[in-house]
Amino acid sequence: MISTVTKKGKILFFIPFFILTISLVYCWGDIILTNSHPYFSNYLGLLLFLPLIYFLFKNKTLKKAIFLTGVYLLLSTINLVSFLPFKTTSFFSLTTGSFDISWSPDINIFALCLFIVYLIMNFGTLIEIRLDYKEMKGKL
């Protein structure tokens, strides 16, 4: 049986979702009001946010919206989509003596922090989604 998301799970989902929504509104408000030029990742961020809104209202269990929010935040962590009007990236490097490994994908620290908060708050719901998927797959 496919379970629904509890009231506590909905509240835990909406906290990172509202932070993401406010950041996206701030991003496009800043872009429009300051006449700055958006990056391709800003357009992609707005375009990929629309399915989140759709599944938020279409799917009563919120499971698709919860899963897609995680995918969205993961993509924003590695700068494929952006919900901020500016690009701040960091990368990690390892230096030992003369040996230097300095390649890593550019990471948006704000998106990474929001993704970690999202994972912590929605870990139980994500496990339930995975178990429901495995149960449904076993019945087919």
HUQUI-V262820 format. One record per run of one state. SS is the DSSP state (alpha for helix, beta for strand, coil for the rest). FROM is the first residue (numbers start at 1). LEN is the number of residues. If there is no record, write none. Layout:
BEGIN
<<SS;FROM;LEN> <SS;FROM;LEN>>
END
This chain:
BEGIN
<<coil;1;6> <alpha;7;27> <coil;34;6> <alpha;40;19> <coil;59;4> <alpha;63;15> <coil;78;12> <beta;90;1> <coil;91;3> <beta;94;3> <coil;97;2> <beta;99;3> <coil;102;5> <beta;107;1> <coil;108;1> <alpha;109;31> <coil;140;1>>
END
